[in-house]
């Protein structure tokens, strides 16, 4: 069976050796618990690449691997980070080349493939559930809002920036665009909207009946329903996973009610939401699975 290194860099760098759909050994985290959580935010691209190399060397400890898969937030195509609203210093970076030369220096010759960080969550969920033959969509509700699809398909897929409001005052998205889903649901956007409250306190306030929090939580659910309805109207119904730090705030009844109001055509009714714990292990497994399937396509077909 192929062995791979899986890496995700969503809010911190998580790295592990992966075989099949399992992490072998320990999942390594950078920065570690207790260190500054936003360390990655201002780190230059070369430094990010070097840090990923150090993490890979630390988990490898001499193990032979076939391929390395890395997830990065933003528009990632052909090894280049074309845009990354939440790690802006990486925009335009040829990260695959940077990482290749870092790994060569370390004596690691395996090919490297880069993916969007939400796409690898979708791949990890597919692998963990034995559903590598199905189409999966996932919303990752964290610092930003990610939209991941499996199987990997060339394209942009920036579903987190779906326009869900025509109100010109909705301008909190990390990319600067007006009316975006992330501008309502993202952690950063919620902090900008409620300058005096942390996002968790806003959801708490809604449970206690505080009106502006109640109104916002309704908007938050309607925004997710609207973006999902757009995906359904473009690509059809199916399974939508919800994961990430803020998935715990989702009220599925409320979400389904709003979506029911937005999707009326009968062939589009077969949609299902499922909330899944968004641990980094799933993303790391997905990065490895995607890389193996990209580099060794014949073998992955045999495996189905
Ligand atoms: Zn945006």
py3Dmol code that shows the C-alpha trace and the ligand (Angstrom):
import py3Dmol

protein = """\
ATOM      1  CA  UNK A   1       0.000   0.000   0.000  1.00  0.00           C
ATOM      2  CA  UNK A   2       1.209   3.524  -0.822  1.00  0.00           C
ATOM      3  CA  UNK A   3       2.431   5.746   1.969  1.00  0.00           C
ATOM      4  CA  UNK A   4       2.168   9.497   1.801  1.00  0.00           C
ATOM      5  CA  UNK A   5       2.760  12.597   3.854  1.00  0.00           C
ATOM      6  CA  UNK A   6      -0.367  14.676   4.370  1.00  0.00           C
ATOM      7  CA  UNK A   7      -0.139  18.349   5.389  1.00  0.00           C
ATOM      8  CA  UNK A   8      -2.794  20.990   6.006  1.00  0.00           C
ATOM      9  CA  UNK A   9      -2.087  24.662   6.702  1.00  0.00           C
ATOM     10  CA  UNK A  10      -5.550  26.028   7.419  1.00  0.00           C
ATOM     11  CA  UNK A  11      -5.037  27.752  10.781  1.00  0.00           C
ATOM     12  CA  UNK A  12      -1.916  25.868  11.815  1.00  0.00           C
ATOM     13  CA  UNK A  13       0.295  23.343  10.068  1.00  0.00           C
ATOM     14  CA  UNK A  14      -0.703  19.727  10.735  1.00  0.00           C
ATOM     15  CA  UNK A  15       1.512  16.948   9.336  1.00  0.00           C
ATOM     16  CA  UNK A  16       1.453  13.148   9.442  1.00  0.00           C
ATOM     17  CA  UNK A  17       2.431   9.977   7.608  1.00  0.00           C
ATOM     18  CA  UNK A  18      -0.705   8.396   6.098  1.00  0.00           C
ATOM     19  CA  UNK A  19      -1.368   4.863   4.856  1.00  0.00           C
ATOM     20  CA  UNK A  20      -4.818   4.052   3.422  1.00  0.00           C
ATOM     21  CA  UNK A  21      -7.227   6.228   5.391  1.00  0.00           C
ATOM     22  CA  UNK A  22      -5.202   6.184   8.614  1.00  0.00           C
ATOM     23  CA  UNK A  23      -2.524   8.340  10.192  1.00  0.00           C
ATOM     24  CA  UNK A  24       0.547   6.272  11.084  1.00  0.00           C
ATOM     25  CA  UNK A  25       2.232   7.515  14.252  1.00  0.00           C
ATOM     26  CA  UNK A  26       1.550  10.990  15.561  1.00  0.00           C
ATOM     27  CA  UNK A  27      -0.127  14.014  14.005  1.00  0.00           C
ATOM     28  CA  UNK A  28       2.338  16.878  14.419  1.00  0.00           C
ATOM     29  CA  UNK A  29       1.037  20.410  14.971  1.00  0.00           C
ATOM     30  CA  UNK A  30       2.718  23.788  14.428  1.00  0.00           C
ATOM     31  CA  UNK A  31       2.452  26.075  16.289  1.00  0.00           C
ATOM     32  CA  UNK A  32       1.959  23.699  19.220  1.00  0.00           C
ATOM     33  CA  UNK A  33      -0.858  24.215  21.734  1.00  0.00           C
ATOM     34  CA  UNK A  34      -0.218  27.343  23.750  1.00  0.00           C
ATOM     35  CA  UNK A  35       1.915  29.128  21.152  1.00  0.00           C
ATOM     36  CA  UNK A  36       0.614  32.194  19.289  1.00  0.00           C
ATOM     37  CA  UNK A  37      -2.262  30.914  17.158  1.00  0.00           C
ATOM     38  CA  UNK A  38      -1.828  33.496  14.408  1.00  0.00           C
ATOM     39  CA  UNK A  39       1.859  32.752  13.855  1.00  0.00           C
ATOM     40  CA  UNK A  40       1.146  31.695  10.241  1.00  0.00           C
ATOM     41  CA  UNK A  41      -0.663  34.937   9.357  1.00  0.00           C
ATOM     42  CA  UNK A  42       2.398  37.068   8.781  1.00  0.00           C
ATOM     43  CA  UNK A  43       4.935  34.377   7.927  1.00  0.00           C
ATOM     44  CA  UNK A  44       6.643  34.936   4.523  1.00  0.00           C
ATOM     45  CA  UNK A  45       6.131  32.186   1.906  1.00  0.00           C
ATOM     46  CA  UNK A  46       9.747  30.946   2.053  1.00  0.00           C
ATOM     47  CA  UNK A  47       9.466  30.629   5.808  1.00  0.00           C
ATOM     48  CA  UNK A  48       6.173  28.713   5.477  1.00  0.00           C
ATOM     49  CA  UNK A  49       7.826  26.298   3.015  1.00  0.00           C
ATOM     50  CA  UNK A  50      10.797  25.813   5.321  1.00  0.00           C
ATOM     51  CA  UNK A  51       8.526  25.219   8.316  1.00  0.00           C
ATOM     52  CA  UNK A  52       6.529  22.602   6.373  1.00  0.00           C
ATOM     53  CA  UNK A  53       9.814  20.874   5.481  1.00  0.00           C
ATOM     54  CA  UNK A  54      10.819  20.801   9.165  1.00  0.00           C
ATOM     55  CA  UNK A  55       7.444  19.297  10.085  1.00  0.00           C
ATOM     56  CA  UNK A  56       7.762  16.653   7.356  1.00  0.00           C
ATOM     57  CA  UNK A  57      11.285  15.725   8.465  1.00  0.00           C
ATOM     58  CA  UNK A  58      10.063  15.424  12.044  1.00  0.00           C
ATOM     59  CA  UNK A  59       7.219  12.997  11.245  1.00  0.00           C
ATOM     60  CA  UNK A  60       9.193  10.979   8.670  1.00  0.00           C
ATOM     61  CA  UNK A  61      12.101   9.885  10.818  1.00  0.00           C
ATOM     62  CA  UNK A  62      13.477   7.768   7.985  1.00  0.00           C
ATOM     63  CA  UNK A  63      10.153   6.266   6.803  1.00  0.00           C
ATOM     64  CA  UNK A  64       9.998   5.851   3.004  1.00  0.00           C
ATOM     65  CA  UNK A  65       7.073   7.630   1.341  1.00  0.00           C
ATOM     66  CA  UNK A  66       5.752   7.803  -2.230  1.00  0.00           C
ATOM     67  CA  UNK A  67       4.210  11.257  -2.389  1.00  0.00           C
ATOM     68  CA  UNK A  68       3.448  14.434  -0.400  1.00  0.00           C
ATOM     69  CA  UNK A  69       0.025  16.162  -0.428  1.00  0.00           C
ATOM     70  CA  UNK A  70      -0.374  19.691   0.971  1.00  0.00           C
ATOM     71  CA  UNK A  71      -3.574  21.674   1.575  1.00  0.00           C
ATOM     72  CA  UNK A  72      -3.424  25.509   1.476  1.00  0.00           C
ATOM     73  CA  UNK A  73      -6.306  27.976   1.910  1.00  0.00           C
ATOM     74  CA  UNK A  74      -7.161  29.885  -1.258  1.00  0.00           C
ATOM     75  CA  UNK A  75      -7.132  29.362  -5.009  1.00  0.00           C
ATOM     76  CA  UNK A  76      -4.471  26.744  -5.593  1.00  0.00           C
ATOM     77  CA  UNK A  77      -3.837  25.574  -9.153  1.00  0.00           C
ATOM     78  CA  UNK A  78      -0.955  23.686 -10.739  1.00  0.00           C
ATOM     79  CA  UNK A  79       1.238  24.125  -7.687  1.00  0.00           C
ATOM     80  CA  UNK A  80       0.756  27.904  -7.532  1.00  0.00           C
ATOM     81  CA  UNK A  81      -1.191  29.805  -4.858  1.00  0.00           C
ATOM     82  CA  UNK A  82      -3.091  32.222  -7.095  1.00  0.00           C
ATOM     83  CA  UNK A  83      -4.958  33.882  -4.204  1.00  0.00           C
ATOM     84  CA  UNK A  84      -5.208  33.389  -0.447  1.00  0.00           C
ATOM     85  CA  UNK A  85      -7.389  35.998   1.312  1.00  0.00           C
ATOM     86  CA  UNK A  86      -6.586  34.662   4.786  1.00  0.00           C
ATOM     87  CA  UNK A  87      -2.824  34.163   4.212  1.00  0.00           C
ATOM     88  CA  UNK A  88      -2.308  37.113   1.881  1.00  0.00           C
ATOM     89  CA  UNK A  89       1.480  36.924   1.831  1.00  0.00           C
ATOM     90  CA  UNK A  90       1.212  33.622  -0.087  1.00  0.00           C
ATOM     91  CA  UNK A  91      -0.538  35.177  -3.106  1.00  0.00           C
ATOM     92  CA  UNK A  92       1.329  34.349  -6.307  1.00  0.00           C
ATOM     93  CA  UNK A  93       3.719  31.988  -4.553  1.00  0.00           C
ATOM     94  CA  UNK A  94       4.984  28.955  -6.516  1.00  0.00           C
ATOM     95  CA  UNK A  95       4.694  26.854  -3.387  1.00  0.00           C
ATOM     96  CA  UNK A  96       5.089  23.481  -5.095  1.00  0.00           C
ATOM     97  CA  UNK A  97       8.513  24.529  -6.444  1.00  0.00           C
ATOM     98  CA  UNK A  98       9.542  26.033  -3.103  1.00  0.00           C
ATOM     99  CA  UNK A  99       8.573  22.854  -1.258  1.00  0.00           C
ATOM    100  CA  UNK A 100      10.220  20.592  -3.839  1.00  0.00           C
ATOM    101  CA  UNK A 101      13.554  22.330  -3.426  1.00  0.00           C
ATOM    102  CA  UNK A 102      13.222  22.335   0.385  1.00  0.00           C
ATOM    103  CA  UNK A 103      12.551  18.578   0.358  1.00  0.00           C
ATOM    104  CA  UNK A 104      15.375  17.870  -2.109  1.00  0.00           C
ATOM    105  CA  UNK A 105      17.727  19.678   0.270  1.00  0.00           C
ATOM    106  CA  UNK A 106      16.466  17.379   3.008  1.00  0.00           C
ATOM    107  CA  UNK A 107      17.104  14.313   0.813  1.00  0.00           C
ATOM    108  CA  UNK A 108      13.376  13.579   0.266  1.00  0.00           C
ATOM    109  CA  UNK A 109      12.645  12.877  -3.397  1.00  0.00           C
ATOM    110  CA  UNK A 110       8.874  12.236  -3.339  1.00  0.00           C
ATOM    111  CA  UNK A 111       6.633  14.268  -5.695  1.00  0.00           C
ATOM    112  CA  UNK A 112       4.524  17.022  -4.100  1.00  0.00           C
ATOM    113  CA  UNK A 113       0.984  18.081  -4.975  1.00  0.00           C
ATOM    114  CA  UNK A 114      -0.898  21.133  -3.661  1.00  0.00           C
ATOM    115  CA  UNK A 115      -4.654  21.382  -3.056  1.00  0.00           C
ATOM    116  CA  UNK A 116      -7.170  23.797  -1.624  1.00  0.00           C
ATOM    117  CA  UNK A 117      -7.486  23.121   2.115  1.00  0.00           C
ATOM    118  CA  UNK A 118     -11.256  22.508   1.957  1.00  0.00           C
ATOM    119  CA  UNK A 119     -10.880  20.049  -0.932  1.00  0.00           C
ATOM    120  CA  UNK A 120      -8.631  17.856   1.191  1.00  0.00           C
ATOM    121  CA  UNK A 121     -11.245  17.844   3.971  1.00  0.00           C
ATOM    122  CA  UNK A 122     -13.767  16.538   1.392  1.00  0.00           C
ATOM    123  CA  UNK A 123     -11.266  13.873   0.276  1.00  0.00           C
ATOM    124  CA  UNK A 124     -10.535  12.867   3.885  1.00  0.00           C
ATOM    125  CA  UNK A 125     -14.252  12.485   4.648  1.00  0.00           C
ATOM    126  CA  UNK A 126     -14.709  10.375   1.499  1.00  0.00           C
ATOM    127  CA  UNK A 127     -11.783   8.128   2.467  1.00  0.00           C
ATOM    128  CA  UNK A 128     -12.805   7.735   6.113  1.00  0.00           C
ATOM    129  CA  UNK A 129     -16.329   6.751   5.118  1.00  0.00           C
ATOM    130  CA  UNK A 130     -15.300   4.379   2.325  1.00  0.00           C
ATOM    131  CA  UNK A 131     -17.019   6.702  -0.161  1.00  0.00           C
ATOM    132  CA  UNK A 132     -14.187   7.391  -2.584  1.00  0.00           C
ATOM    133  CA  UNK A 133     -16.618   6.556  -5.413  1.00  0.00           C
ATOM    134  CA  UNK A 134     -19.068   9.345  -4.456  1.00  0.00           C
ATOM    135  CA  UNK A 135     -19.265  13.075  -4.965  1.00  0.00           C
ATOM    136  CA  UNK A 136     -18.922  15.022  -1.726  1.00  0.00           C
ATOM    137  CA  UNK A 137     -19.232  18.706  -0.904  1.00  0.00           C
ATOM    138  CA  UNK A 138     -18.147  20.230   2.402  1.00  0.00           C
ATOM    139  CA  UNK A 139     -18.431  23.648   4.021  1.00  0.00           C
ATOM    140  CA  UNK A 140     -15.580  24.355   6.451  1.00  0.00           C
ATOM    141  CA  UNK A 141     -16.717  26.973   8.962  1.00  0.00           C
ATOM    142  CA  UNK A 142     -13.575  28.436  10.521  1.00  0.00           C
ATOM    143  CA  UNK A 143     -11.516  31.610  10.317  1.00  0.00           C
ATOM    144  CA  UNK A 144     -12.687  31.842   6.710  1.00  0.00           C
ATOM    145  CA  UNK A 145     -15.371  29.775   4.968  1.00  0.00           C
ATOM    146  CA  UNK A 146     -14.052  26.990   2.765  1.00  0.00           C
ATOM    147  CA  UNK A 147     -15.925  24.962   0.177  1.00  0.00           C
ATOM    148  CA  UNK A 148     -14.414  21.606  -0.676  1.00  0.00           C
ATOM    149  CA  UNK A 149     -15.315  19.101  -3.355  1.00  0.00           C
ATOM    150  CA  UNK A 150     -14.320  15.494  -3.879  1.00  0.00           C
ATOM    151  CA  UNK A 151     -13.313  14.002  -6.268  1.00  0.00           C
ATOM    152  CA  UNK A 152     -10.697  16.642  -7.034  1.00  0.00           C
ATOM    153  CA  UNK A 153     -11.768  18.600 -10.110  1.00  0.00           C
ATOM    154  CA  UNK A 154      -9.907  21.401 -11.805  1.00  0.00           C
ATOM    155  CA  UNK A 155     -11.663  24.700 -11.217  1.00  0.00           C
ATOM    156  CA  UNK A 156     -11.946  27.546  -8.750  1.00  0.00           C
ATOM    157  CA  UNK A 157     -14.682  26.370  -6.330  1.00  0.00           C
ATOM    158  CA  UNK A 158     -14.463  29.445  -4.086  1.00  0.00           C
ATOM    159  CA  UNK A 159     -17.881  28.711  -2.625  1.00  0.00           C
ATOM    160  CA  UNK A 160     -17.055  30.644   0.546  1.00  0.00           C
ATOM    161  CA  UNK A 161     -17.247  33.793  -1.571  1.00  0.00           C
ATOM    162  CA  UNK A 162     -20.684  33.000  -2.992  1.00  0.00           C
ATOM    163  CA  UNK A 163     -22.723  36.222  -3.011  1.00  0.00           C
ATOM    164  CA  UNK A 164     -25.585  35.739  -0.559  1.00  0.00           C
ATOM    165  CA  UNK A 165     -26.604  39.376   0.063  1.00  0.00           C
ATOM    166  CA  UNK A 166     -27.239  42.427  -2.133  1.00  0.00           C
ATOM    167  CA  UNK A 167     -26.840  44.754   0.868  1.00  0.00           C
ATOM    168  CA  UNK A 168     -23.851  47.062   0.127  1.00  0.00           C
ATOM    169  CA  UNK A 169     -23.196  47.203   3.882  1.00  0.00           C
ATOM    170  CA  UNK A 170     -22.185  43.519   3.890  1.00  0.00           C
ATOM    171  CA  UNK A 171     -18.473  44.123   3.441  1.00  0.00           C
ATOM    172  CA  UNK A 172     -16.685  41.994   6.043  1.00  0.00           C
ATOM    173  CA  UNK A 173     -15.263  39.307   3.753  1.00  0.00           C
ATOM    174  CA  UNK A 174     -11.515  38.740   3.999  1.00  0.00           C
ATOM    175  CA  UNK A 175     -11.227  39.062   0.199  1.00  0.00           C
ATOM    176  CA  UNK A 176     -12.784  42.542   0.210  1.00  0.00           C
ATOM    177  CA  UNK A 177     -15.816  41.502  -1.848  1.00  0.00           C
ATOM    178  CA  UNK A 178     -19.306  42.762  -0.919  1.00  0.00           C
ATOM    179  CA  UNK A 179     -22.151  40.420   0.091  1.00  0.00           C
ATOM    180  CA  UNK A 180     -20.075  37.247   0.447  1.00  0.00           C
ATOM    181  CA  UNK A 181     -20.919  34.178   2.547  1.00  0.00           C
ATOM    182  CA  UNK A 182     -17.588  34.445   4.396  1.00  0.00           C
ATOM    183  CA  UNK A 183     -18.391  38.089   5.179  1.00  0.00           C
ATOM    184  CA  UNK A 184     -21.316  36.833   7.280  1.00  0.00           C
ATOM    185  CA  UNK A 185     -20.173  33.416   8.545  1.00  0.00           C
ATOM    186  CA  UNK A 186     -16.390  33.699   8.860  1.00  0.00           C
ATOM    187  CA  UNK A 187     -14.804  34.046  12.303  1.00  0.00           C
ATOM    188  CA  UNK A 188     -12.898  37.162  11.289  1.00  0.00           C
ATOM    189  CA  UNK A 189     -16.026  38.718   9.758  1.00  0.00           C
ATOM    190  CA  UNK A 190     -18.076  38.036  12.902  1.00  0.00           C
ATOM    191  CA  UNK A 191     -15.441  39.783  15.011  1.00  0.00           C
ATOM    192  CA  UNK A 192     -15.537  42.816  12.711  1.00  0.00           C
ATOM    193  CA  UNK A 193     -19.349  42.946  12.881  1.00  0.00           C
ATOM    194  CA  UNK A 194     -19.564  42.557  16.673  1.00  0.00           C
ATOM    195  CA  UNK A 195     -16.614  44.582  17.854  1.00  0.00           C
ATOM    196  CA  UNK A 196     -17.646  44.134  21.488  1.00  0.00           C
ATOM    197  CA  UNK A 197     -18.348  40.381  21.398  1.00  0.00           C
ATOM    198  CA  UNK A 198     -16.475  37.218  20.431  1.00  0.00           C
ATOM    199  CA  UNK A 199     -18.334  34.937  17.975  1.00  0.00           C
ATOM    200  CA  UNK A 200     -19.069  32.329  20.679  1.00  0.00           C
ATOM    201  CA  UNK A 201     -20.627  35.083  22.823  1.00  0.00           C
ATOM    202  CA  UNK A 202     -22.866  36.101  19.907  1.00  0.00           C
ATOM    203  CA  UNK A 203     -24.281  32.555  19.654  1.00  0.00           C
ATOM    204  CA  UNK A 204     -24.628  32.489  23.449  1.00  0.00           C
ATOM    205  CA  UNK A 205     -26.435  35.846  23.300  1.00  0.00           C
ATOM    206  CA  UNK A 206     -28.862  34.439  20.721  1.00  0.00           C
ATOM    207  CA  UNK A 207     -29.673  31.515  23.023  1.00  0.00           C
ATOM    208  CA  UNK A 208     -30.412  34.055  25.760  1.00  0.00           C
ATOM    209  CA  UNK A 209     -32.773  35.972  23.484  1.00  0.00           C
ATOM    210  CA  UNK A 210     -30.605  39.064  22.933  1.00  0.00           C
ATOM    211  CA  UNK A 211     -32.285  40.543  19.852  1.00  0.00           C
ATOM    212  CA  UNK A 212     -29.299  41.670  17.731  1.00  0.00           C
ATOM    213  CA  UNK A 213     -27.685  38.240  18.315  1.00  0.00           C
ATOM    214  CA  UNK A 214     -30.934  36.411  17.463  1.00  0.00           C
ATOM    215  CA  UNK A 215     -31.184  38.424  14.227  1.00  0.00           C
ATOM    216  CA  UNK A 216     -27.585  37.711  13.329  1.00  0.00           C
ATOM    217  CA  UNK A 217     -27.795  33.961  13.983  1.00  0.00           C
ATOM    218  CA  UNK A 218     -30.828  33.848  11.678  1.00  0.00           C
ATOM    219  CA  UNK A 219     -28.848  35.720   8.997  1.00  0.00           C
ATOM    220  CA  UNK A 220     -25.909  33.335   9.557  1.00  0.00           C
ATOM    221  CA  UNK A 221     -28.112  30.298   8.852  1.00  0.00           C
ATOM    222  CA  UNK A 222     -29.881  31.956   5.910  1.00  0.00           C
ATOM    223  CA  UNK A 223     -26.503  32.805   4.362  1.00  0.00           C
ATOM    224  CA  UNK A 224     -25.379  29.176   4.537  1.00  0.00           C
ATOM    225  CA  UNK A 225     -28.731  28.035   3.133  1.00  0.00           C
ATOM    226  CA  UNK A 226     -28.416  30.576   0.292  1.00  0.00           C
ATOM    227  CA  UNK A 227     -24.901  29.487  -0.698  1.00  0.00           C
ATOM    228  CA  UNK A 228     -25.947  25.829  -0.521  1.00  0.00           C
ATOM    229  CA  UNK A 229     -29.033  26.585  -2.642  1.00  0.00           C
ATOM    230  CA  UNK A 230     -26.757  28.194  -5.246  1.00  0.00           C
ATOM    231  CA  UNK A 231     -24.578  25.077  -5.317  1.00  0.00           C
ATOM    232  CA  UNK A 232     -27.677  22.863  -5.649  1.00  0.00           C
ATOM    233  CA  UNK A 233     -29.061  24.980  -8.492  1.00  0.00           C
ATOM    234  CA  UNK A 234     -25.741  24.781 -10.349  1.00  0.00           C
ATOM    235  CA  UNK A 235     -24.520  21.252  -9.589  1.00  0.00           C
ATOM    236  CA  UNK A 236     -27.513  19.366  -8.225  1.00  0.00           C
ATOM    237  CA  UNK A 237     -28.537  18.057  -4.810  1.00  0.00           C
ATOM    238  CA  UNK A 238     -26.537  15.565  -2.707  1.00  0.00           C
ATOM    239  CA  UNK A 239     -24.622  15.363   0.528  1.00  0.00           C
ATOM    240  CA  UNK A 240     -23.192  18.493   2.179  1.00  0.00           C
ATOM    241  CA  UNK A 241     -20.903  18.038   5.152  1.00  0.00           C
ATOM    242  CA  UNK A 242     -20.451  20.856   7.670  1.00  0.00           C
ATOM    243  CA  UNK A 243     -17.232  20.957   9.620  1.00  0.00           C
ATOM    244  CA  UNK A 244     -14.766  23.337  11.262  1.00  0.00           C
ATOM    245  CA  UNK A 245     -14.759  25.188  14.554  1.00  0.00           C
ATOM    246  CA  UNK A 246     -18.115  26.925  14.070  1.00  0.00           C
ATOM    247  CA  UNK A 247     -20.026  23.888  12.753  1.00  0.00           C
ATOM    248  CA  UNK A 248     -21.098  23.288  16.351  1.00  0.00           C
ATOM    249  CA  UNK A 249     -23.240  26.429  16.136  1.00  0.00           C
ATOM    250  CA  UNK A 250     -25.300  25.113  13.219  1.00  0.00           C
ATOM    251  CA  UNK A 251     -28.962  24.369  13.966  1.00  0.00           C
ATOM    252  CA  UNK A 252     -29.841  21.806  11.290  1.00  0.00           C
ATOM    253  CA  UNK A 253     -33.605  22.348  11.661  1.00  0.00           C
ATOM    254  CA  UNK A 254     -33.228  26.067  11.069  1.00  0.00           C
ATOM    255  CA  UNK A 255     -30.841  25.504   8.151  1.00  0.00           C
ATOM    256  CA  UNK A 256     -33.177  22.996   6.505  1.00  0.00           C
ATOM    257  CA  UNK A 257     -36.168  25.335   6.932  1.00  0.00           C
ATOM    258  CA  UNK A 258     -34.346  28.162   5.176  1.00  0.00           C
ATOM    259  CA  UNK A 259     -33.070  25.895   2.414  1.00  0.00           C
ATOM    260  CA  UNK A 260     -36.560  24.476   1.922  1.00  0.00           C
ATOM    261  CA  UNK A 261     -37.762  28.049   1.225  1.00  0.00           C
ATOM    262  CA  UNK A 262     -34.980  28.534  -1.329  1.00  0.00           C
ATOM    263  CA  UNK A 263     -35.017  25.246  -3.285  1.00  0.00           C
ATOM    264  CA  UNK A 264     -38.437  24.402  -4.708  1.00  0.00           C
ATOM    265  CA  UNK A 265     -37.842  22.369  -7.898  1.00  0.00           C
ATOM    266  CA  UNK A 266     -38.663  18.738  -7.183  1.00  0.00           C
ATOM    267  CA  UNK A 267     -35.611  17.122  -8.894  1.00  0.00           C
ATOM    268  CA  UNK A 268     -33.395  19.196  -6.568  1.00  0.00           C
ATOM    269  CA  UNK A 269     -34.894  18.050  -3.274  1.00  0.00           C
ATOM    270  CA  UNK A 270     -32.495  15.218  -2.406  1.00  0.00           C
ATOM    271  CA  UNK A 271     -30.057  17.191  -0.294  1.00  0.00           C
ATOM    272  CA  UNK A 272     -28.773  16.212   3.149  1.00  0.00           C
ATOM    273  CA  UNK A 273     -26.600  18.064   5.673  1.00  0.00           C
ATOM    274  CA  UNK A 274     -24.388  16.283   8.140  1.00  0.00           C
ATOM    275  CA  UNK A 275     -22.216  17.924  10.811  1.00  0.00           C
ATOM    276  CA  UNK A 276     -18.880  16.165  11.313  1.00  0.00           C
ATOM    277  CA  UNK A 277     -16.092  16.906  13.786  1.00  0.00           C
ATOM    278  CA  UNK A 278     -13.559  18.978  11.867  1.00  0.00           C
ATOM    279  CA  UNK A 279     -10.296  17.639  13.150  1.00  0.00           C
ATOM    280  CA  UNK A 280      -7.094  18.226  11.258  1.00  0.00           C
ATOM    281  CA  UNK A 281      -6.533  14.483  11.011  1.00  0.00           C
ATOM    282  CA  UNK A 282      -9.272  14.229   8.345  1.00  0.00           C
ATOM    283  CA  UNK A 283      -7.643  17.012   6.299  1.00  0.00           C
ATOM    284  CA  UNK A 284      -4.216  15.382   6.545  1.00  0.00           C
ATOM    285  CA  UNK A 285      -5.628  12.023   5.410  1.00  0.00           C
ATOM    286  CA  UNK A 286      -7.402  13.810   2.536  1.00  0.00           C
ATOM    287  CA  UNK A 287      -4.211  15.553   1.392  1.00  0.00           C
ATOM    288  CA  UNK A 288      -2.467  12.172   1.252  1.00  0.00           C
ATOM    289  CA  UNK A 289      -5.407  10.457  -0.500  1.00  0.00           C
ATOM    290  CA  UNK A 290      -5.656  13.201  -3.152  1.00  0.00           C
ATOM    291  CA  UNK A 291      -1.905  13.156  -3.794  1.00  0.00           C
ATOM    292  CA  UNK A 292      -1.815   9.359  -4.174  1.00  0.00           C
ATOM    293  CA  UNK A 293      -4.795   9.443  -6.546  1.00  0.00           C
ATOM    294  CA  UNK A 294      -3.226  12.240  -8.605  1.00  0.00           C
ATOM    295  CA  UNK A 295       0.246  10.720  -8.885  1.00  0.00           C
ATOM    296  CA  UNK A 296      -0.809   7.052  -9.171  1.00  0.00           C
ATOM    297  CA  UNK A 297      -4.225   7.196 -10.921  1.00  0.00           C
ATOM    298  CA  UNK A 298      -4.164   3.558 -12.154  1.00  0.00           C
ATOM    299  CA  UNK A 299      -3.731   2.185  -8.642  1.00  0.00           C
ATOM    300  CA  UNK A 300      -6.542   4.228  -7.136  1.00  0.00           C
ATOM    301  CA  UNK A 301      -8.958   2.798  -9.716  1.00  0.00           C
ATOM    302  CA  UNK A 302      -7.928  -0.749  -8.754  1.00  0.00           C
ATOM    303  CA  UNK A 303      -8.568   0.107  -5.146  1.00  0.00           C
ATOM    304  CA  UNK A 304     -12.229   1.025  -5.723  1.00  0.00           C
TER     305      UNK A 304
END
"""
ligand_1 = """\
1
ZN
Zn -15.005 37.063 -0.296
"""
view = py3Dmol.view(width=600, height=400)
view.addModel(protein, "pdb")
view.setStyle({"model": 0}, {"cartoon": {"style": "trace"}})
view.addModel(ligand_1, "xyz")
view.setStyle({"model": 1}, {"stick": {}})
view.zoomTo()
view.show()
